[in-house]
């Protein structure tokens, strides 16, 4: 095995262990029952074909808020000083439950705000804010809470989303995107964000890992060239992980 393959396999192993802990929460009845309480009754009463649309719209527009990668100072905006970028410092968390703590500070007015990067479903549900990591962790639990099997998909570039098991197949579902793009639009990132994939992996409870890259690209041969090996499949190269 080459050095690059060893580095990649180590990255995949660590990521698989991380998501194993996260998706195990989707099997915890107590967690799922508590998460379900956050869902409006009007959505719970709907049938699946209309429930998913309403669930995604509620989650994005009403429930969650997005923390930008480069946040502006709230105090400076409120006090009329315009958009002043905040400086971000990060420190490692104590465990997988709190992986990173971001400290946002404004050099102009001294305002400071912390953003804990929680990976616990109930902590995220209480905070109601985050980026794609927090959104996908919580939305996967919400899907599981209403009886729809879900898993987390990681593109190893800069984005994470979900897949839901509908009509006996896994379907792309991204709660951070506006409906209808948020459902079954797997090529969206490549077409609109210019993604240049190498690996996209789906992580299920109990440590299951599946290479789903081909589902999200219309340039599979180019992806294989980026991998530097178009002979061995993911399962053949990393069978001891998957």
C-alpha positions in Angstrom: 0.0 0.0 0.0 1.3 3.4 -1.0 1.8 6.3 1.5 -1.1 8.2 0.1 -3.3 5.1 0.5 -2.2 4.6 4.1 -2.9 8.3 4.8 -6.3 8.0 3.2 -7.2 4.8 5.0 -6.3 6.3 8.3 -8.5 9.3 7.5 -11.4 7.0 6.5 -10.9 4.9 9.6 -11.0 7.9 11.9 -14.0 9.4 10.1 -15.8 6.1 10.2 -15.3 5.8 14.0 -16.5 9.4 14.4 -19.7 8.9 12.4 -20.3 5.5 14.1 -20.7 7.4 17.4 -22.9 9.9 15.8 -25.2 7.6 14.0 -25.5 5.3 17.0 -27.7 8.0 18.4 -30.2 7.3 15.6 -30.8 3.9 17.3 -31.4 5.5 20.8 -35.2 5.5 21.4 -34.9 8.1 24.1 -33.0 10.5 21.9 -35.4 10.0 19.0 -38.5 10.5 21.2 -37.1 13.8 22.5 -36.1 15.0 19.0 -39.6 14.2 17.7 -41.1 16.5 20.3 -39.5 19.5 18.4 -41.4 18.7 15.2 -44.6 20.6 14.8 -47.8 18.5 15.1 -48.9 19.8 11.7 -46.0 18.0 10.1 -46.3 14.8 12.1 -49.9 14.4 10.8 -48.8 14.5 7.1 -48.3 11.5 4.9 -44.7 10.7 3.9 -44.9 12.2 0.3 -45.8 15.7 1.7 -44.2 15.3 5.1 -40.6 15.3 3.9 -41.1 18.6 1.9 -42.7 20.3 4.9 -40.1 18.9 7.3 -37.2 20.3 5.2 -38.9 23.7 4.8 -39.6 23.9 8.5 -36.1 22.8 9.5 -34.4 25.3 7.2 -36.7 28.3 7.4 -38.0 28.1 11.0 -36.0 25.9 13.2 -32.3 26.1 12.4 -30.0 29.1 11.8 -26.7 29.0 9.9 -23.4 30.1 11.3 -21.3 31.5 8.4 -17.6 30.5 8.0 -16.8 34.2 8.2 -19.3 35.7 10.6 -19.9 39.5 10.9 -20.0 41.2 14.2 -23.6 41.4 15.4 -22.9 44.4 17.7 -21.3 46.5 15.0 -24.3 45.8 12.7 -26.8 46.7 15.4 -24.9 49.9 16.3 -24.6 51.0 12.7 -20.9 50.3 12.0 -21.6 48.1 9.1 -20.3 44.6 8.3 -17.2 44.0 10.4 -15.7 40.5 10.0 -15.0 38.7 13.3 -11.7 36.9 13.9 -12.0 33.1 14.6 -9.9 31.1 17.0 -10.5 27.4 17.4 -9.5 25.0 20.2 -10.0 21.2 20.3 -12.9 19.8 22.3 -12.6 17.3 25.0 -14.3 14.4 23.1 -16.3 13.5 20.0 -19.3 15.1 21.7 -17.7 18.6 21.5 -15.1 18.3 18.8 -14.2 22.0 18.4 -14.9 25.3 20.2 -14.8 28.4 18.0 -14.3 31.8 19.6 -15.4 34.7 17.4 -14.1 38.1 18.4 -14.4 41.6 16.9 -11.2 43.7 16.8 -13.3 46.8 16.3 -15.7 46.7 19.3 -14.4 43.9 21.4 -17.6 41.8 21.1 -17.0 38.1 21.6 -19.1 35.0 21.0 -18.4 31.3 21.3 -19.7 28.6 19.0 -19.4 25.1 20.4 -19.3 22.4 17.6 -21.6 19.9 19.2 -22.0 16.4 17.7 -24.7 15.3 20.2 -28.1 15.3 18.7 -29.9 16.8 21.7 -27.3 19.5 22.2 -27.7 20.6 18.6 -31.5 20.5 18.9 -31.2 22.8 21.9 -28.7 25.2 20.2 -30.6 25.3 16.9 -27.6 26.6 15.0 -24.6 25.3 13.2 -23.2 24.5 9.8 -23.6 21.5 7.5 -22.2 19.1 10.2 -24.7 20.1 12.9 -27.5 20.3 10.4 -26.9 16.8 9.0 -26.4 15.2 12.4 -29.7 16.6 13.7 -31.7 16.1 10.5 -30.7 12.5 10.3 -32.0 12.0 13.9 -35.3 13.8 12.9 -35.7 11.4 10.0 -35.0 8.4 12.2 -37.5 9.8 14.7 -40.3 9.7 12.3 -39.4 6.2 11.1 -37.3 7.0 8.0 -33.9 5.3 8.1 -31.1 7.8 7.4 -27.3 8.0 7.2 -24.7 10.7 6.9 -22.7 11.4 3.7 -19.3 13.1 3.8 -17.6 14.4 0.6 -14.1 14.8 2.2 -14.0 18.3 0.7 -16.2 20.7 2.7 -19.7 19.4 2.9 -21.9 16.9 4.7 -25.5 15.9 4.1 -27.9 13.0 4.6 -29.4 10.1 2.6 -32.8 8.8 3.4 -34.0 5.2 2.6 -37.1 5.8 0.6 -38.9 3.3 -1.8 -36.2 0.7 -1.0 -33.3 2.9 -2.1 -31.0 5.6 -0.6 -32.0 9.1 -1.7 -29.9 12.3 -1.5 -31.3 14.7 1.1 -29.7 18.0 2.2 -31.5 20.1 4.8 -29.2 23.1 4.2 -30.5 23.5 0.6 -33.8 24.9 -0.5 -36.6 22.6 -1.5 -36.8 20.9 -4.1 -33.0 21.0 -4.6 -32.7 19.4 -1.2 -34.2 16.1 -2.3 -32.8 13.8 -4.9 -30.5 16.2 -6.7 -27.2 14.4 -6.3 -25.4 16.2 -9.1 -26.1 19.7 -7.6 -22.8 20.2 -5.9 -20.7 19.2 -8.9 -22.8 21.3 -11.3 -23.2 24.4 -9.1 -20.4 24.4 -6.6 -17.7 23.0 -8.9 -17.0 20.0 -6.7 -14.0 17.9 -7.8 -14.6 14.7 -5.9 -12.2 11.9 -5.0 -14.3 10.1 -2.4 -17.8 10.5 -1.1 -18.6 8.0 1.7 -21.9 7.2 3.4 -21.7 6.3 7.1 -24.4 4.2 8.8 -24.9 3.1 12.4 -22.6 0.5 13.8 -19.8 1.6 11.6 -21.1 0.7 8.1 -19.2 2.6 5.3 -20.2 2.7 1.6 -18.5 4.5 -1.3 -21.3 6.4 -3.0 -19.1 8.7 -5.1 -20.5 7.5 -8.4 -24.0 8.5 -7.4 -22.9 12.1 -7.1 -20.8 12.6 -10.2 -21.4 12.8 -13.9 -17.6 12.5 -14.5 -16.8 9.2 -13.0 -13.7 8.6 -15.2 -12.3 11.9 -14.0 -12.8 10.9 -10.4 -11.0 7.7 -10.9 -8.1 9.6 -12.4 -8.0 11.8 -9.3 -7.8 8.7 -7.2 -4.8 7.6 -9.1 -6.0 4.0 -9.3 -8.9 3.1 -11.6 -8.5 -0.7 -11.2 -9.3 -1.5 -7.6 -12.6 -0.5 -6.1 -13.0 1.1 -2.7 -14.0 -2.3 -1.2 -10.9 -3.9 -2.6 -8.5 -1.2 -1.5 -10.0 -0.6 1.9 -11.9 -3.8 2.7 -10.6 -3.9 6.3 -12.4 -0.6 6.9 -15.6 -1.1 5.0 
